[in-house]
Amino acid sequence: MKIKRGLPGIRKALYFALALMLVIWLMFIGNIILFVVVAIQYHEDMPEYVEGGEVMEALTCTQNGYELSASMQEALTKMQQWAMLLDENGKVIWSYRKPVEIKESFTRSEIARMSKWYLEDYPVYLRVWEDRIMVVGVPKSSMWKYNIEFPISWIDYMKSVWIWIVLFEFVLVLLSVFFFTRKWSKNREQVRMEWISGISHDIRTPMSMVMGYSDALLSSANLSAEEKRQMEVIKHQSIVMKELVEDLNLTSRLEYSMQALRVEKLRPAVVLREEAAAFLSDVNEEEADIDMVVSGQAEELWVRADRQLLIRAFRNLLNNSLQHGQQQTATVITLRMWKERGWCCIGFADNGVGYSQDVLHRLHNRKKKRVSQHIGGLNIVQKIVLAHGGKIRFENNKQGSSFCEIRLRAYSVKSR
């Protein structure tokens, strides 16, 4: 059968995973939005200009020289552009709206420089036409012109390291999510703990008054037998409510690992035997009986545990068998303790009707968001065992009665 193991921090791990997925998704959406915005802005900012090929097509060679079509003249004027045509020697043989600071001839080196950079701070674009060169200029400060080159060895290097760059960015995101999730989760847990503590404190005072007045009235000789019976009920229900408040505090602290364990070295056999004796002393002789068997090896086992929490777990299991067993006869609780490898194993069984399928489902379901009143005590037992790094399982015997097995890591097989 499967034994339930303790998984501390599972809620934090879930928050962390969800936060990580959310951050990655937001980064993906954000990058897409940024790309779209940049592309739209680039399209809006990109100026329209007449290219050299269009000017050449609109330029006609006549007996009186070159003539540019009226439509192209209008287009160049509208775009605040200028154009000039160079012959094979670099001399200007035709121009339109050429700025006065642009000279009339250029050397080959000057032509080479202007093809890559600027000409008198004008961004220019060259188009070769047979043995001639068409130069088209656009307004100053309208375009950023720069030739970018990369060595092949650098490109090969980037191909080999890009995966590590992406992995590094992913780790940064991971650490950021972990930091903020941990801080948010801690604050959330603290707020919940303070809220539960405040409610418990507010309930404790009126509850003490109810119990105090109940004791005083029960000792009064002026009450009838029926009134005393009613006061007994009031007192008993007050005690139940007080225990429920204590269970609420303890469950919350164990769930968020805020219950400081006062760990000490102890013998579970001694603790279990003492608690069984105390349980029998609190019930009627015909109401319950305990059959306890401790193996020789288990008698000498020691564990590191919080004595009070361990007693609370044993007590809850014993009380659960008595209150929810629904026996027609006396409740018979069977306790077994044995050693199995490095574990101290403790078994609780009774002659009741066993756990319902709903109770077993809730106890085995790690995703339960709230604890049913019917499994409150068993849920505390479960959390106490898991808080000690132990294992626990709840099952029904073949006969139908309930069975619970607790395993705690053995500290030593001999007393020191």
C-alpha positions in Angstrom: 0.0 0.0 0.0 1.1 3.5 -0.7 2.4 5.5 2.3 1.9 9.2 2.2 5.1 11.2 2.5 5.6 14.7 3.7 6.1 17.3 1.1 6.9 20.6 2.9 6.4 23.7 0.9 4.2 22.1 -1.8 1.9 25.2 -1.7 5.0 27.5 -2.2 6.2 25.3 -5.0 2.8 25.6 -6.7 2.8 29.4 -6.3 6.3 29.5 -7.7 5.4 27.3 -10.7 2.3 29.4 -11.5 4.2 32.7 -11.0 7.0 31.4 -13.3 4.5 30.4 -16.0 2.8 33.8 -15.7 6.1 35.7 -16.0 7.2 33.7 -19.0 3.8 34.3 -20.6 3.9 38.0 -19.8 7.4 38.3 -21.2 6.3 36.5 -24.4 3.3 38.7 -24.8 5.3 41.8 -23.9 8.0 41.0 -26.5 5.3 40.5 -29.2 3.6 43.8 -28.3 7.0 45.6 -28.2 7.9 44.2 -31.6 4.6 45.3 -33.1 4.9 48.8 -31.6 8.5 49.1 -32.9 7.5 47.9 -36.4 4.6 50.3 -36.5 6.7 53.2 -35.4 9.4 52.2 -37.9 6.8 52.2 -40.7 5.5 55.6 -39.6 9.0 57.2 -39.2 10.5 55.7 -42.4 10.5 58.6 -44.9 9.4 58.0 -48.5 12.0 59.0 -51.0 12.6 58.8 -54.7 15.2 56.1 -55.6 17.9 56.5 -58.2 16.3 53.9 -60.6 13.1 56.0 -60.7 15.1 59.1 -61.5 17.0 57.4 -64.3 13.8 56.1 -65.9 12.4 59.7 -65.8 15.6 61.1 -67.3 15.8 61.5 -71.1 18.9 62.3 -73.1 18.2 64.9 -75.9 20.3 67.1 -78.3 20.3 69.9 -75.7 21.3 67.6 -72.8 19.4 65.6 -70.2 15.8 66.5 -69.4 13.8 65.3 -66.4 10.1 64.7 -66.6 7.8 67.2 -64.9 6.3 64.6 -62.7 9.7 63.5 -61.4 10.7 67.1 -60.8 7.5 67.6 -58.8 8.2 64.4 -56.8 11.8 65.4 -56.0 10.7 68.9 -54.9 7.9 67.5 -52.8 10.3 65.1 -51.0 13.0 67.9 -50.7 15.4 65.7 -52.6 18.1 66.4 -55.1 19.8 64.4 -57.8 22.9 64.5 -60.0 24.4 62.3 -62.7 28.2 61.6 -62.9 30.1 60.4 -65.9 32.8 57.8 -65.9 35.3 60.5 -64.7 33.2 61.6 -61.8 32.1 64.9 -63.4 28.6 66.2 -62.8 26.9 66.1 -66.3 23.4 66.8 -65.0 21.7 67.8 -61.7 18.4 68.9 -60.3 18.2 70.9 -57.0 21.8 70.1 -56.2 22.9 72.1 -53.1 25.5 74.8 -53.8 28.0 73.1 -51.4 28.2 70.0 -53.5 31.1 70.3 -56.0 31.0 69.6 -59.7 33.4 66.6 -59.8 34.5 63.8 -57.6 37.4 61.4 -57.5 37.0 57.6 -57.3 37.8 57.6 -53.6 35.2 60.3 -52.9 32.6 58.3 -54.8 33.6 55.2 -52.8 33.2 57.1 -49.5 29.8 58.6 -50.4 28.5 55.2 -51.4 29.0 54.1 -47.7 28.7 57.3 -45.7 27.4 60.8 -46.4 28.2 63.6 -48.9 28.5 66.9 -47.1 26.2 65.5 -44.3 23.6 64.6 -46.9 22.5 60.9 -46.9 23.0 59.8 -50.5 22.2 56.7 -52.5 24.0 55.7 -55.7 22.7 53.8 -58.7 25.1 52.7 -61.5 23.7 53.3 -65.0 25.9 51.9 -67.8 29.1 54.0 -67.4 27.3 56.7 -65.4 26.4 57.0 -61.7 23.1 58.5 -60.5 23.3 60.1 -57.1 20.2 60.9 -55.2 20.3 62.9 -51.9 17.8 63.3 -49.1 17.5 66.0 -46.5 20.1 66.3 -43.8 19.3 64.5 -40.4 16.5 62.5 -42.0 18.3 59.2 -42.2 20.9 57.4 -40.2 23.3 55.6 -42.6 25.9 53.1 -41.4 27.3 50.0 -42.8 27.4 47.1 -40.3 29.8 44.2 -40.7 30.4 41.1 -38.7 33.3 38.7 -38.8 32.2 35.1 -39.7 34.2 33.8 -36.7 32.1 36.0 -34.4 28.9 34.8 -36.0 30.0 31.2 -35.5 30.7 32.0 -31.8 27.3 33.5 -31.3 25.7 30.4 -32.9 27.5 28.3 -30.2 26.7 30.5 -27.2 23.2 31.8 -27.9 21.6 28.8 -26.0 23.7 29.7 -22.9 22.6 33.3 -23.2 18.9 32.3 -23.3 19.5 29.9 -20.4 21.2 32.7 -18.4 18.2 35.0 -19.0 15.8 32.1 -18.0 17.8 31.6 -14.7 17.5 35.3 -14.0 13.8 35.2 -14.5 13.6 32.0 -12.3 15.5 33.7 -9.5 13.4 36.8 -9.7 10.2 34.8 -9.6 11.5 32.8 -6.7 12.4 35.9 -4.7 9.1 37.8 -5.2 7.0 34.6 -4.8 8.7 33.7 -1.6 8.2 37.2 -0.2 4.6 37.4 -1.3 3.9 33.9 0.0 5.5 34.7 3.3 3.5 37.9 3.7 0.3 36.1 2.8 0.9 33.4 5.3 1.7 35.9 8.0 -1.5 37.8 7.3 -3.5 34.6 7.6 -1.8 33.5 10.8 -2.4 36.9 12.3 -6.1 36.7 11.3 -6.5 33.3 12.8 -4.7 34.2 16.0 -6.9 37.3 16.3 -10.1 35.3 16.0 -8.8 32.7 18.5 -7.9 35.4 21.0 -11.3 37.1 20.6 -13.1 33.7 21.1 -11.0 32.6 24.0 -12.2 35.3 26.5 -15.9 34.7 26.2 -15.4 31.0 26.1 -13.5 31.1 29.4 -16.4 33.1 30.9 -18.9 30.6 29.7 -16.9 27.7 31.2 -16.4 29.6 34.4 -20.1 30.4 34.9 -21.0 26.8 34.0 -18.8 25.5 36.8 -20.3 28.0 39.2 -23.9 27.1 38.3 -23.2 23.4 38.5 -22.1 23.7 42.1 -25.3 25.6 43.0 -27.9 23.8 45.0 -30.7 25.9 43.5 -30.7 24.2 40.2 -33.0 21.3 39.4 -31.7 18.1 37.9 -32.8 19.1 34.4 -31.1 22.5 34.7 -27.9 20.8 35.9 -28.0 18.5 32.9 -28.4 21.4 30.6 -25.5 23.1 32.2 -23.4 20.0 31.7 -24.2 20.1 28.0 -23.3 23.8 27.9 -20.0 23.1 29.6 -19.2 20.1 27.4 -19.9 22.1 24.2 -17.8 24.9 25.5 -14.9 22.5 25.9 -15.5 21.2 22.4 -15.5 24.7 20.9 -12.3 25.5 22.8 -10.6 22.4 21.3 -11.8 23.3 17.9 -10.2 26.8 18.2 -7.0 25.1 19.4 -7.2 22.7 16.4 -7.6 25.6 14.0 -4.5 27.3 15.3 -2.4 24.1 15.3 -3.6 23.1 11.8 -2.7 26.5 10.4 0.7 26.5 12.0 1.5 23.0 10.8 0.3 23.7 7.3 2.6 26.7 6.9 5.5 25.2 8.8 5.2 27.9 11.5 4.9 25.5 14.4 8.3 25.3 16.1 9.0 21.7 16.9 10.4 21.2 20.4 12.4 18.2 19.4 13.7 15.9 22.0 14.9 12.3 22.2 12.1 10.0 23.5 10.8 6.4 23.4 7.5 6.1 21.5 6.6 2.9 23.3 6.7 4.8 26.7 4.7 7.7 25.3 2.1 5.5 23.7 1.7 3.3 26.8 1.2 6.4 29.0 -1.3 7.9 26.7 -3.2 4.6 26.4 -3.4 4.5 30.2 -4.6 8.1 30.4 -7.3 7.4 27.8 -8.6 4.4 29.6 -8.8 6.3 32.9 -11.0 9.0 31.2 -13.6 6.5 29.9 -15.9 4.0 31.5 -14.6 0.5 31.8 -17.4 -1.0 29.6 -17.0 1.8 27.0 -13.5 1.0 25.6 -10.6 -1.4 25.9 -7.1 -1.3 24.5 -5.1 -4.3 23.2 -1.4 -3.2 23.0 1.5 -5.2 21.6 5.0 -3.9 21.4 7.8 -6.0 19.9 11.1 -6.4 21.7 13.0 -4.4 19.2 10.4 -1.6 19.2 10.5 -1.3 23.0 14.1 0.0 22.7 13.5 2.4 19.8 14.1 6.1 20.2 13.0 8.9 17.9 13.5 12.7 17.8 10.1 14.3 18.1 8.0 17.0 19.9 6.5 15.1 22.8 3.4 17.3 23.1 2.6 17.0 19.4 3.2 13.3 19.4 0.8 12.9 22.4 -1.7 15.1 20.6 -1.5 12.7 17.5 -2.0 9.6 19.7 -4.8 11.1 21.6 -6.7 12.2 18.4 -6.5 8.7 17.0 -7.8 7.1 20.2 -10.6 9.7 20.5 -11.5 9.2 16.9 -12.0 5.5 17.3 -14.2 6.1 20.4 -16.3 8.9 18.8 -16.7 7.8 15.2 -16.4 4.0 15.4 -20.2 3.6 15.7 -19.7 0.3 17.5 -22.7 -1.6 18.9 -20.5 -3.0 21.7 -17.5 -1.7 23.5 -14.8 0.0 21.5 -11.7 -2.3 21.2 -8.6 -0.4 20.0 -5.6 -2.5 18.9 -2.2 -0.8 19.2 0.9 -2.4 17.6 4.5 -1.2 17.6 7.3 -2.8 15.7 10.6 -2.0 14.0 11.0 -2.2 10.3 14.5 -1.3 9.0 15.2 2.2 10.1 11.5 3.0 11.0 9.5 2.9 14.2 6.1 1.7 13.1 2.9 2.3 15.1 -0.4 0.8 14.1 -3.9 1.9 15.3 -6.9 -0.3 14.6 -10.4 -0.6 16.1 -13.5 -2.7 15.7 -15.6 0.2 14.3 -17.2 0.6 10.9 -14.1 2.0 9.3 -13.4 5.2 7.4 -15.9 6.3 4.8 -14.7 6.6 1.2 -15.2 10.4 1.5 -13.0 10.6 4.5 -10.3 8.5 2.9 -10.5 10.6 -0.2 -10.0 13.8 1.8 -7.1 12.4 3.7 -5.3 11.2 0.6 -6.1 14.3 -1.4 -3.1 16.7 -1.3 -5.1 19.4 -3.1 -7.9 19.8 -0.6 -8.4 23.5 0.1 -10.3 23.2 3.3 -10.6 20.5 5.9 -13.9 18.8 6.7 -15.1 18.9 10.3 -15.2 15.1 10.1 -11.5 14.7 9.5 -10.3 17.7 11.5 -8.6 15.5 14.2 -7.2 13.0 11.6 -5.9 15.9 9.5 -4.0 17.2 12.5 -2.5 13.7 13.1 -1.4 13.7 9.5 0.2 17.1 9.6 2.0 16.3 12.9 3.5 13.1 11.4 4.5 14.8 8.2 6.1 17.8 10.1 8.4 15.2 11.8 9.5 13.9 8.4 7.5 10.7 8.9 4.9 8.7 6.9 1.3 8.0 7.5 -1.5 6.1 5.8 -5.2 5.6 6.6 -7.0 2.5 5.4 -9.8 0.1 6.2 -9.1 -3.5 7.3 -10.6 -6.4 5.3 -13.1 -6.7 8.1 -14.2 -3.1 7.4 -12.7 -1.4 10.6 -10.3 1.5 10.4 -6.6 1.3 10.4 -3.8 3.9 10.7 -0.1 3.3 10.4 2.5 5.9 11.5 6.2 5.6 10.7 8.8 7.7 12.4 12.5 7.6 11.6 14.2 5.7 14.4 17.1 7.5 16.2 18.7 4.7 18.0 18.0 1.1 18.9 19.5 1.4 22.4 19.3 4.0 25.1 22.3 6.2 25.6 
